[in-house]
């Protein structure tokens, strides 16, 4: 990975944030965009089945912009909605962004706050991975996350509208295998992070704790527990 942003004198240097970096981030995101697009269609279908209007579904995708959380919310949606259950479910499944954000702090803390905080809106799983990989390759431009995020955001919102509008024609999304797309998408991201046998310790710990948590706890808290456990093991081994 690139250095922590220290100049030869030891002072922290600002992270670059340029149009070129955003364009490179968008280019990197294009191979992942079709999978994200299909997930968006699946969400549009599910939103229509849950009784959301087209405007409500599109606004949800445009404002929330969190695929797994949106699909989870629809699975427990009721009329009237159970607000506390929805809030805690969203908190649980999106808690992984606490860890993802922490990995970006040494980089994004070198940006002005007026830039860094809005930029984190575009933090999605694939975009986060692409940004870290780019920085490991020496591309320190923080606008990479903006470029990839815009690609995923536009695709997500458009796909939501298409899925909702074509829901009656497509029928049950499970018949088309769209319920498996989310799993395949995250599996592809996970495979791209593989760095060798040393990852088995943290991956195995995360998987074991997640499975145990899923069996013992309600909701999606196993996501947070597995992520924390795997991260702690990875940090411990890295520091040895």
DRENFITOR-108523 format. One record per residue (C-alpha): residue in three letters; residue number from 1; x, y, z. Coordinates in nm, 2 decimals. Example, Ala and Ser with C-alpha at 12.3 -4.5 7.8 and 13.67 -1.06 7.14 Angstrom:
BEGIN
ATOM   residu   num        X        Y        Z
ATOM      ALA     1     1.23    -0.45     0.78
ATOM      SER     2     1.37    -0.11     0.71
***
This chain:
BEGIN
ATOM   residu   num        X        Y        Z
ATOM      UNK     1     0.00     0.00     0.00
ATOM      UNK     2     0.10     0.35    -0.05
ATOM      UNK     3     0.25     0.54     0.24
ATOM      UNK     4     0.03     0.71     0.50
ATOM      UNK     5     0.06     1.04     0.33
ATOM      UNK     6     0.38     1.16     0.50
ATOM      UNK     7     0.62     1.40     0.33
ATOM      UNK     8     0.99     1.35     0.37
ATOM      UNK     9     0.98     1.61     0.65
ATOM      UNK    10     0.72     1.39     0.83
ATOM      UNK    11     0.42     1.63     0.77
ATOM      UNK    12     0.09     1.49     0.65
ATOM      UNK    13     0.03     1.57     0.28
ATOM      UNK    14    -0.32     1.62     0.14
ATOM      UNK    15    -0.47     1.33    -0.05
ATOM      UNK    16    -0.52     1.41    -0.42
ATOM      UNK    17    -0.88     1.44    -0.54
ATOM      UNK    18    -0.91     1.49    -0.92
ATOM      UNK    19    -1.14     1.43    -1.21
ATOM      UNK    20    -0.88     1.18    -1.35
ATOM      UNK    21    -0.90     0.98    -1.03
ATOM      UNK    22    -1.28     0.97    -1.05
ATOM      UNK    23    -1.27     0.86    -1.41
ATOM      UNK    24    -1.03     0.58    -1.33
ATOM      UNK    25    -1.26     0.47    -1.04
ATOM      UNK    26    -1.55     0.46    -1.28
ATOM      UNK    27    -1.35     0.25    -1.53
ATOM      UNK    28    -1.25     0.00    -1.25
ATOM      UNK    29    -1.62    -0.03    -1.15
ATOM      UNK    30    -1.75    -0.12    -1.49
ATOM      UNK    31    -1.68    -0.49    -1.48
ATOM      UNK    32    -1.88    -0.52    -1.15
ATOM      UNK    33    -2.16    -0.30    -1.27
ATOM      UNK    34    -2.37    -0.57    -1.44
ATOM      UNK    35    -2.39    -0.78    -1.12
ATOM      UNK    36    -2.49    -0.48    -0.92
ATOM      UNK    37    -2.75    -0.39    -1.19
ATOM      UNK    38    -2.91    -0.73    -1.16
ATOM      UNK    39    -2.93    -0.70    -0.79
ATOM      UNK    40    -3.10    -0.37    -0.84
ATOM      UNK    41    -3.36    -0.53    -1.06
ATOM      UNK    42    -3.42    -0.79    -0.79
ATOM      UNK    43    -3.48    -0.51    -0.54
ATOM      UNK    44    -3.72    -0.34    -0.77
ATOM      UNK    45    -3.92    -0.66    -0.81
ATOM      UNK    46    -3.92    -0.72    -0.43
ATOM      UNK    47    -4.02    -0.35    -0.37
ATOM      UNK    48    -4.32    -0.39    -0.59
ATOM      UNK    49    -4.42    -0.72    -0.42
ATOM      UNK    50    -4.39    -0.54    -0.08
ATOM      UNK    51    -4.64    -0.28    -0.20
ATOM      UNK    52    -4.40     0.02    -0.26
ATOM      UNK    53    -4.48     0.25    -0.54
ATOM      UNK    54    -4.24     0.32    -0.82
ATOM      UNK    55    -4.15     0.66    -0.67
ATOM      UNK    56    -4.10     0.51    -0.32
ATOM      UNK    57    -3.88     0.23    -0.45
ATOM      UNK    58    -3.66     0.47    -0.66
ATOM      UNK    59    -3.63     0.72    -0.37
ATOM      UNK    60    -3.53     0.44    -0.13
ATOM      UNK    61    -3.26     0.33    -0.37
ATOM      UNK    62    -3.14     0.68    -0.44
ATOM      UNK    63    -3.13     0.79    -0.07
ATOM      UNK    64    -3.04     0.48     0.12
ATOM      UNK    65    -2.82     0.32    -0.15
ATOM      UNK    66    -2.75     0.00     0.04
ATOM      UNK    67    -2.85    -0.31    -0.14
ATOM      UNK    68    -2.83    -0.58     0.12
ATOM      UNK    69    -3.00    -0.35     0.38
ATOM      UNK    70    -3.28    -0.26     0.15
ATOM      UNK    71    -3.35    -0.62     0.06
ATOM      UNK    72    -3.34    -0.71     0.43
ATOM      UNK    73    -3.59    -0.43     0.52
ATOM      UNK    74    -3.83    -0.55     0.25
ATOM      UNK    75    -3.82    -0.90     0.40
ATOM      UNK    76    -3.95    -0.77     0.73
ATOM      UNK    77    -4.17    -0.49     0.60
ATOM      UNK    78    -4.52    -0.47     0.75
ATOM      UNK    79    -4.81    -0.23     0.74
ATOM      UNK    80    -4.78    -0.02     0.94
ATOM      UNK    81    -4.40    -0.06     0.94
ATOM      UNK    82    -4.23    -0.17     1.26
ATOM      UNK    83    -3.99     0.13     1.28
ATOM      UNK    84    -3.76     0.00     1.56
ATOM      UNK    85    -3.72    -0.34     1.39
ATOM      UNK    86    -3.63    -0.18     1.06
ATOM      UNK    87    -3.38     0.05     1.23
ATOM      UNK    88    -3.20    -0.22     1.42
ATOM      UNK    89    -3.20    -0.46     1.12
ATOM      UNK    90    -3.04    -0.19     0.91
ATOM      UNK    91    -2.79    -0.11     1.18
ATOM      UNK    92    -2.69    -0.47     1.21
ATOM      UNK    93    -2.64    -0.55     0.84
ATOM      UNK    94    -2.47    -0.21     0.77
ATOM      UNK    95    -2.24    -0.23     1.07
ATOM      UNK    96    -1.97    -0.36     0.84
ATOM      UNK    97    -1.92    -0.01     0.72
ATOM      UNK    98    -1.77     0.08     1.06
ATOM      UNK    99    -1.48    -0.15     0.97
ATOM      UNK   100    -1.46    -0.04     0.61
ATOM      UNK   101    -1.46     0.32     0.71
ATOM      UNK   102    -1.19     0.26     0.96
ATOM      UNK   103    -0.96     0.12     0.69
ATOM      UNK   104    -1.01     0.44     0.49
ATOM      UNK   105    -0.93     0.68     0.77
ATOM      UNK   106    -0.55     0.70     0.72
ATOM      UNK   107    -0.63     0.80     0.36
ATOM      UNK   108    -0.95     1.00     0.38
ATOM      UNK   109    -0.84     1.20     0.69
ATOM      UNK   110    -0.60     1.38     0.45
ATOM      UNK   111    -0.90     1.52     0.27
ATOM      UNK   112    -1.10     1.83     0.39
ATOM      UNK   113    -1.40     1.73     0.59
ATOM      UNK   114    -1.63     1.89     0.35
ATOM      UNK   115    -1.50     1.65     0.09
ATOM      UNK   116    -1.44     1.34     0.30
ATOM      UNK   117    -1.78     1.31     0.47
ATOM      UNK   118    -2.00     1.34     0.16
ATOM      UNK   119    -1.77     1.11    -0.02
ATOM      UNK   120    -1.85     0.83     0.23
ATOM      UNK   121    -2.20     0.83     0.10
ATOM      UNK   122    -2.06     0.64    -0.21
ATOM      UNK   123    -1.90     0.38     0.01
ATOM      UNK   124    -2.02     0.04    -0.11
ATOM      UNK   125    -1.86    -0.30    -0.08
ATOM      UNK   126    -1.72    -0.33    -0.44
ATOM      UNK   127    -1.62     0.04    -0.45
ATOM      UNK   128    -1.44     0.01    -0.12
ATOM      UNK   129    -1.25    -0.30    -0.24
ATOM      UNK   130    -1.16    -0.13    -0.57
ATOM      UNK   131    -1.03     0.19    -0.39
ATOM      UNK   132    -0.81    -0.01    -0.16
ATOM      UNK   133    -0.67    -0.22    -0.44
ATOM      UNK   134    -0.60     0.10    -0.64
ATOM      UNK   135    -0.41     0.25    -0.35
ATOM      UNK   136    -0.21    -0.07    -0.30
ATOM      UNK   137    -0.10    -0.02    -0.66
ATOM      UNK   138     0.02     0.33    -0.58
ATOM      UNK   139    -0.29     0.53    -0.71
ATOM      UNK   140    -0.35     0.75    -0.41
ATOM      UNK   141    -0.63     0.97    -0.57
ATOM      UNK   142    -0.93     0.95    -0.33
ATOM      UNK   143    -1.17     1.05    -0.61
ATOM      UNK   144    -1.16     0.68    -0.72
ATOM      UNK   145    -1.43     0.61    -0.46
ATOM      UNK   146    -1.65     0.88    -0.61
ATOM      UNK   147    -1.61     0.75    -0.96
ATOM      UNK   148    -1.69     0.39    -0.88
ATOM      UNK   149    -1.97     0.50    -0.64
ATOM      UNK   150    -2.14     0.71    -0.91
ATOM      UNK   151    -2.14     0.41    -1.15
ATOM      UNK   152    -2.29     0.19    -0.89
ATOM      UNK   153    -2.54     0.45    -0.78
ATOM      UNK   154    -2.67     0.53    -1.12
ATOM      UNK   155    -2.70     0.16    -1.21
ATOM      UNK   156    -2.87     0.08    -0.88
ATOM      UNK   157    -3.14     0.35    -0.92
ATOM      UNK   158    -3.20     0.27    -1.29
ATOM      UNK   159    -3.22    -0.10    -1.22
ATOM      UNK   160    -3.46    -0.05    -0.94
ATOM      UNK   161    -3.70     0.14    -1.17
ATOM      UNK   162    -3.66    -0.13    -1.44
ATOM      UNK   163    -3.72    -0.41    -1.19
ATOM      UNK   164    -4.03    -0.24    -1.05
ATOM      UNK   165    -4.17    -0.15    -1.39
ATOM      UNK   166    -4.11    -0.50    -1.54
ATOM      UNK   167    -4.22    -0.69    -1.23
ATOM      UNK   168    -4.54    -0.82    -1.37
ATOM      UNK   169    -4.36    -0.95    -1.68
ATOM      UNK   170    -4.07    -1.11    -1.50
ATOM      UNK   171    -4.28    -1.28    -1.23
ATOM      UNK   172    -4.12    -1.44    -0.92
ATOM      UNK   173    -3.75    -1.34    -0.89
ATOM      UNK   174    -3.66    -1.67    -0.73
ATOM      UNK   175    -3.77    -1.85    -1.05
ATOM      UNK   176    -3.50    -1.65    -1.23
ATOM      UNK   177    -3.24    -1.72    -0.97
ATOM      UNK   178    -3.22    -1.35    -0.88
ATOM      UNK   179    -3.23    -1.44    -0.51
ATOM      UNK   180    -2.88    -1.59    -0.55
ATOM      UNK   181    -2.72    -1.29    -0.72
ATOM      UNK   182    -2.64    -1.11    -0.40
ATOM      UNK   183    -2.46    -1.42    -0.26
ATOM      UNK   184    -2.27    -1.46    -0.59
ATOM      UNK   185    -2.18    -1.09    -0.59
ATOM      UNK   186    -2.03    -1.09    -0.24
ATOM      UNK   187    -1.85    -1.42    -0.32
ATOM      UNK   188    -1.68    -1.25    -0.62
ATOM      UNK   189    -1.57    -0.96    -0.40
ATOM      UNK   190    -1.44    -1.19    -0.14
ATOM      UNK   191    -1.24    -1.39    -0.39
ATOM      UNK   192    -1.08    -1.07    -0.52
ATOM      UNK   193    -0.94    -1.00    -0.18
ATOM      UNK   194    -0.77    -1.33    -0.15
ATOM      UNK   195    -0.40    -1.29    -0.08
ATOM      UNK   196    -0.29    -1.64     0.02
ATOM      UNK   197    -0.32    -1.91     0.28
ATOM      UNK   198    -0.26    -1.66     0.56
ATOM      UNK   199    -0.61    -1.52     0.50
ATOM      UNK   200    -0.76    -1.86     0.61
ATOM      UNK   201    -0.72    -1.76     0.97
ATOM      UNK   202    -0.93    -1.45     0.96
ATOM      UNK   203    -1.17    -1.58     0.70
ATOM      UNK   204    -1.23    -1.90     0.89
ATOM      UNK   205    -1.28    -1.71     1.22
ATOM      UNK   206    -1.53    -1.47     1.05
ATOM      UNK   207    -1.72    -1.76     0.90
ATOM      UNK   208    -1.73    -1.96     1.22
ATOM      UNK   209    -1.85    -1.67     1.44
ATOM      UNK   210    -2.10    -1.57     1.17
ATOM      UNK   211    -2.25    -1.92     1.16
ATOM      UNK   212    -2.26    -1.94     1.54
ATOM      UNK   213    -2.42    -1.60     1.56
ATOM      UNK   214    -2.68    -1.68     1.30
ATOM      UNK   215    -2.78    -1.98     1.49
ATOM      UNK   216    -2.80    -1.81     1.83
ATOM      UNK   217    -2.91    -1.45     1.77
ATOM      UNK   218    -3.21    -1.30     1.59
ATOM      UNK   219    -3.17    -1.06     1.30
ATOM      UNK   220    -2.85    -0.99     1.12
ATOM      UNK   221    -2.61    -0.93     1.41
ATOM      UNK   222    -2.40    -1.22     1.29
ATOM      UNK   223    -2.27    -0.98     1.02
ATOM      UNK   224    -2.12    -0.75     1.28
ATOM      UNK   225    -1.99    -1.03     1.50
ATOM      UNK   226    -1.83    -1.22     1.21
ATOM      UNK   227    -1.67    -0.91     1.07
ATOM      UNK   228    -1.53    -0.80     1.41
ATOM      UNK   229    -1.39    -1.14     1.49
ATOM      UNK   230    -1.23    -1.18     1.15
ATOM      UNK   231    -1.09    -0.83     1.16
ATOM      UNK   232    -0.94    -0.88     1.51
ATOM      UNK   233    -0.77    -1.21     1.40
ATOM      UNK   234    -0.64    -1.04     1.09
ATOM      UNK   235    -0.50    -0.74     1.29
ATOM      UNK   236    -0.34    -0.98     1.55
ATOM      UNK   237    -0.17    -1.18     1.28
ATOM      UNK   238    -0.06    -0.87     1.09
ATOM      UNK   239     0.09    -0.73     1.40
ATOM      UNK   240     0.29    -1.04     1.49
***
